[in-house]
Amino acid sequence: MKVLRTPLRRRLTLALALAATAALVTALGAGASVPLQQIAVDTFTNPDSQHATIVEPDTFASGNTIVAVAQFGRFFDGGASDIGWATSQDGGATWPSSGGLPGLTVNSVPAGPYARVSDPSVAYDAMHHVWIVSSLALDASVNGVAVVASRSTDATGTAWLGPVTIASIGPSQSFDKNWTVCDNTPTSSFYGSCYTQFDDFGHGNALKIYYSRNGGASWTASRVPNVGVIGGQPVVRDNGTVVVPIDNASETALGYTISTNGGVKFGQAFTITNITAANDPGGIRSGPLPSAEISGDNKIYVVWEDCRFRAGCTTNDLVYVTSTNGSTWSAVQRIPIDPVSSTVDHLIPGVAVDRSTSGANIHVGVAYYYYPNVNCNQATCDLNAGFISSVNGGTGWSTPQQLGPTPAGTLTMKLGWLPDTSQGRMVGDYISTSYAGGTAHPAVAFANPPPSGTCGLGLVCDQALYTTTSGLAAAGGSITANDQVVYNGPSLNGNSAFRRAH
């Protein structure tokens, strides 16, 4: 039975009266654009999905090696032809190696057992010198029938083995939205452990977490609270504590759960704050899923799109919360990309935190998409990619930069150039940024004008995977926003019929 989340064409009115202090925000001039380089392209030709299309990138950096993964060949109703990868071993200067992961789908080389695959997440296990890409394996009815791990055991991230199963479905189950992270602190009691979180839509979006102690070769189920969730992104503190920032199933609250025993058991899921997000215009597929990373001194940053600081809640900013222990969280703060009076709508952030920085000098970088004018429709919306950074942990922020142009000269995308899906035109439910060598490397799905003027099944598209031509240094932070709102609830809950197609 096909089970798909209906499009997120609703936003609940905020049930709480939110107090916000008015902030005088200097109008931001448009920063200089940053040229993009193409690092991977979808070369599949199977007739049942859209080509050349790449969506939903994730990245991870270890030393000078950066591995990027994404969906290659997007299907209209869910999933992709394969998970593709691209690797740089010189800190993002060049990307000479790319391809598709072997043994996953009927389209992979060699072929695998699954019809489609989705939701790539990449991590590195420093103890075992293994790169791990988790992904969601789908059957022909677009059910999430397994969460699997593809591994590169030569530490280069260029030679990949066939997948091992993290979890496979039982009766009435359907998995979704996996994310993987590893404990890379040598002094941690759980050094070399890796963790994969996902949810089971077939049972009320039930939280699932598995752990591995052997470089992803085998996995064990954690004991977890009975709660409906989606879109978690685990982070690991230096002492081995695992913190999982995560949305409730209806994406109306952000919460967390913690394990202090290496993932054997996770405690109760608590609410950090309500989420208040407007529908992004043009019917684009988007939503307030969290993006999370952690600094060298264990400060956690969680970023999402939210409209609480805008009059009438019609336009989304990027907002964030922080925590130094995983259980006590800051007020919600606004990233001041644009004034609250602007028409700019911000969506789909990917945050990076430089693990070599700490204290008052934490470097934070955020890639994102945005519409310059929220008052648009599918035919008129201009979709751009941007980047903003801080060198002082978010006390102040740099002038934002526009990502682009591509080598083809494209700086702004039309929605019709993006692959079509059952829940709107798509760049991904998430994107990514990683720090390597002290500079940030955003990875974005970016579309050039297709030959026929539109992208779709049977048409020639041109959406590939891009990053900047050089790393982006964290800039001085003088632009501030004092708007703060906080809500702390007793527990995370909210099962819902709303569900994203994989």
N, C-alpha and C positions, 0 to 999 in steps of 0.2 A: 504494500500500500504506500503510495506516495504521501509523504508528510512534509509540507512546506510551511514555513512561517509566512503569514500574510504580510504584505508590504507595511512598513511602519508609517502609516498615513494617519497617525494620531499622536497627540501629545496631551497627556493629562494636565489639566490646570493645576498649578501648584497648590497642594492642600494646606501647606503651611504659609503663614504670613512671614515673608522673608524681609529682614531688615538689612538695608544696604546703605553704606555711607556714600554720598555723592563724591566723585573724584573729578578733579580738573585734569584732563588728559590732553597733552599737547597733540595737535593734529600731526599725524605721521606722514612725512613725505615718502613717496615711493622710493625704496632703496634700489641700488643698481641690480640689474639682472645678472645671473650667474649661468654661464653656458653649461649645457648638459652633454654628456657622452653616452652613447648607446652601449649597453653591456651585455644584452641578450635579446634574442628575437625568437618568436614562436615559428618553427619551421614545419610543424605537423601539417598534414594534408587530409586527415580523415574528414569525410563530408558531413558528419553529424554535429560538428562544433564550428565555432567561428575562428578564422585565421586571418592575418597574423595578429593574435591578441595575447597580451600578457596582463594579468591583474594580480593584485594582492601580494606585494613583495614583503619579505622579512629579511633582515640581515643580522650577522653577528661578526665581531672582530676579535681576533686573538693575535696579539703582536702586530705584525704587518700583514697578516692574512685576514681578508674579509670574504665571507661567503654570503651571497644573496640567493634567495629562493623565491619562486613565485608560481602561480598557476599559468600554464601554457595551453592555449587553445580552449577558450571558455565556452561552455555549453549555455544555452539560453535558460534552461530550467535547473541548473546546478552543476557544479564541478567543472573539471577541465580534462583535457586529453592526457596530461601528465604534469608532474611537478618538475620545473626546470631549475637549473642552478647556473651561477656565474661566480667565478673566483678571481680575486686579486691577491697577489703575494707581495706586492710592493706598496702597501698602504693605500690602495685605491688609485694609484697613478695609471695603471693599465689593468685590463681585464681580459687576458688572452684565452682563458678557458671557460667554456660554457657547454651546456647540453641538457639532456633530460635524464631523470633518475631511472635506473633500470628496474624491471620486474614489477612495476606497480600496476599498470593498466594494459588493456588489450592494444593500446597504441604505443606503449613503451618499447624500448629496444634493450634487451629482449622483452617480449611481452610478459605481462603479469596477469593475475586472476581477476582484477577488478575492472568494472566498466569505466569508472571515472575516479578522479581524485581531487582533493580540495584542501584548503586551510594549511598551507605550509608554514612551519616554524623551525628555525635553525638555532642550534646551540653547539657549544664546544666543551668537551670534557677534558680538562687539562691534565688530570691525573692519568687517564688512559690514552690520551692523545687521539681522541676520536671526535669527529664531527658527526652530529646527529640531526637529521631532518625528520620531524614528525609530520604526518599528514593524515588526512581523513579519507579513507577508502570508501567508495560508493558503489552500490550496485546499479543496474540499469533503471531502477525505479527511484533513484536518487535518495536512497536510504544510506545513512552512515553506518556501514556494516563492520568497520574495524578502524582502529587507530593504529598506525604502523610507524616504524622508525627505519629510515634509510641511513646507512652509516658509511663514513669514509675513515678508514683506520690507518691511513698513512700520514695523517696530520696535515696534508696539503689541501684537503677539500676538493680534490679533482678526480679521485678514483672512488666510485661509489659501489657498494654492495647492494644486493637485493634486500627487500624489506624484511624486518622481523615484526611480529605482531606484539603490540603493546596490550591491546584489549580487542576482543571480538564480541559480537552481539549475541545475546540470548533472546528469549521470547519477548516480543513487543519493543525491543530496544532500537534506538536509532541515535548514533553518536553525532556530536557537533563541536566545533570551535575548540580544537586542541591547541596547546601551547607548551613548549618545552624549555627548561632551563637547567643548568648544572651548577654544582657547588665547586668553585675553582679556587677556594682559599686553602692552602696547604695546612694551616693550623686548625682548620675546622675538624670537628669530630666526625663529620660526614663528608669529608673531602672525596671527590670522585663520585658522589651520588648525583643522579639526574632525576628530574621530576617532570611529568607530563600531566597537565590538567585538561579536562574536557567536560562536556555535559551529555546527559542521556535524555534527549527529547522524548523518547518513548515512555519515559517515566518521569514526567513533569520537569524536564530540564535538570534532572538530578545531578549534583556535583560528583565528579569522578576524578581521582588523582592516583597515578601510579608512580612508583620509583624504581630506579635501577642502580645497582652497585658495580656493574661490570661493563661500563661503556655502552650501555644501551643494548647489549646482547640479549638480556632477559629483563622482565618487568614484573613487579608485584603490586597488587592493589593496596592502597592506603585505606584506613578507616576514616570516613569523612562525615560531616554533619548532613542531615537530611534536609537539603535546601535546593530550591530551583535557581539556576544561575546561567550566565552566558558570558563568554569573552574574557576569562581570567588571564592574567599575565603574571606568573609567579616570579618572585625575586628571592635571592638567598643572601642573608646577612653573613658576616665573617665568622660568626660563631656557629653557623650551620642552621640557624632558624630560617624556615621557609615561610614567607609571607605571600599570600595570594590576593591581590586586589582584583575585584570581580564585580560585574553587574548582576543584579537580580534578573530573573528570567524575562521580565517585561521592560528592562532597561530604564526603570524609573528610580533606581537607587544604586549607589555604589557602596560596596562593603568589602570585607576581608575575612580570611581565615588563616590560622597560623599552626605550624607544626614545629615543635622543639625537639623531636626525637627522630629526625632524618626521614620524615614522611610516613612513618609507621601509622601515626594518628594525627589528624587535624582537629582543632578545637571548634567551638561554636562559631558560626558566621555572624559577624556584627555589621551594622550599617555605619558607614562613614558620613554619607550625605544623601539627600534626595538628588535626583537628576532632573533637570528641566531643560529639554532640548526642543527647538523648533524644527519643523519639517524643512529640510533644505530644498530649494526650488528646483524645478526642471525634472522632477521625478527621478533624480539620481539616487542610486542605492547608497545609503549612508545611515549612520546612527551613532549614539554616544557610547560606543565601546571604549574601555579604558586602554591607555598605552602607559606602561610602567617601566621604570628603571631605577637603579640604586647607585649611590656614589661610593667613593673609596672609604668614607667613614659611616657608611650604612644609612644615609638619608635617602628615603624612598620618595620618588616623584611619580604621581599619577595624573595624567592629562586626558581630557575628553572635551567634546563640544557641548556647549551649554548656553542658554539664552537668558539666564537669571538676571544679568546686569543690563539688559536691554528693555526699554519701555515697550510693553505689549508682548514681550517674548517672541518677537518675529524674526530675530537675527541672532545667529550663534557666534559667540566668542569661543576661544580656547581657554579653558580654566584648568586649575590643578590644585591638588592637596599634597602635603608632604608629611612624612613621619620619620622620626629618628629611632623608633623602636618597633614599629609595625602595629602597635595597638593604640597609640595616642596620635591623633591626626590634627593637622592645622585647619584653620578656616579655609573655605574655598577662595582662591585668588584668581584674578583674571590676568591672562597674558596680554599686555597692551599692544597688540598688533595694529589696531585701529581705534579711534575714539568710539565711545559707546553711542555717539550720535551718527556714526557712519552708516552707509548702506552695505558695507562689506559683510559677507557671510562666510564663516570659517568652518571647515569640516575635515574629518579623517586625519587626526594628528598622529605623528610617529615621533616619540620623544627619545633622546639619547642623553646619557649622563656619563661624563668622562670619569672612569673608575680611578684614574690617577689623581683626581682632584678631591678636595675635602674642605670642610669648614666654611669659612667666609668666601672661599675661592672656588666653589664648585662650579664646573662648566656644564651648562645645560644647553642642548640644541633641540629644536622642534621643527620638523618638516610637516607640511600640511597642504591641503587644497583650499581654494577660496574663490568665491564669486565677488567681483568688484561691486556689483549691484544686485542685491537680493531680489529686486523687483523684476524678475525675468521668468521665462518659461523654457521648455525644452528647445524651442527653436532659437531663442535669443540669449540664453545664458552663456556667459564666457567663463570657462573654468581654467583657473591658473594654479600653479604650485608655488609655495613660498617656504621661507626658512627664517627663523628668528633664534637668537641665542642670548645667554647670560653668562657672565664671568663671575658672578657673585651669588650664585644659588637662587636667582630669581628676585633679588632685591631690586635690580634694574635690568632692563632688556635693551638689546641693540635695535637699531633701525631694521625693519624686516627687509628681506631680499626676495626678489622674484626668481624662481628657478626656471631657466631657459635663456635663450632658445635652444632647441635641439639642433643637431647638425643639418636638418632639413630647413631650419629657419623658423620653426614653429615656437611661439611664445604663449599663445592662448589657444585653448581647445574648445571646440563645439561639442555638445553632448552627443550629437549624432555620429561623431567619429569614434565613440567608445563602443565596446561590445555590448550588445543588448541582452538583458536578462529579464526573468519573470518579475523582478523587483526593481527594475529601472536600469538605466545605463550605468556601467560599472568601471571603476578603477580599483576597487577593493574595499573590503570591510576594515582594512587596516593598511598602513604603510610603515616604513621603518627608517631609522637613522642610527648609525653606529659611529663611535669614536675610534680612530686608529692613529697612532702617532701624534696625538694631541689635536687632531682636526676632525670635524664631523663630516660624515659621508651619507647624505640622504639618498634613499632609493625610492623612485616614484615610477608608477605606470603612467606613460605619457603618450598621447596620440597625435600623429600628424594627419593632415587631410587625406582620407582614402581616395583612390582613383575615381570611385563612383559617387563620392560626396557623402556617403554614409557607410556605416559598418553594420554587418548582420550576417546571418547564415547564408552562405553561397556568394557573399560579396567579398571583395578584397579589402581588408582592413590594414591599419598601420599603427598598432599600439604595442610598444615595446617597453623594455626595462631600461631605465636611465639613472645615472648618478651624475654628480657634478664633475667637471673636468679636472678639478683639484679639490683637496679637502678644504672645508670651510673653518677658518680659525674663529674661535669664540670672540665676539666683539665686545667692546666696552658697554657696560649696561648703565644707562642714565634715565631711560624712559620707565616710569613707574605707574602702577595702578593701585590705588588704595582700597578699591572695592573688595569687601570681604563679606561672605555669608557662610554660616556654618549651621549644620543640623546633625546631631548625633542621635541615632535611634537605637533601640534595644537589640534588635536582631535583623538580619537580612532575610527578606522573604519576598513573595510576589510571583508565584507561578503564573504563567500566562499562556494563552493560545498563540500569541505572536511568535513567529519563528522565521529566521532568515533561511532562504535557500542557501545550500552549502556553497 
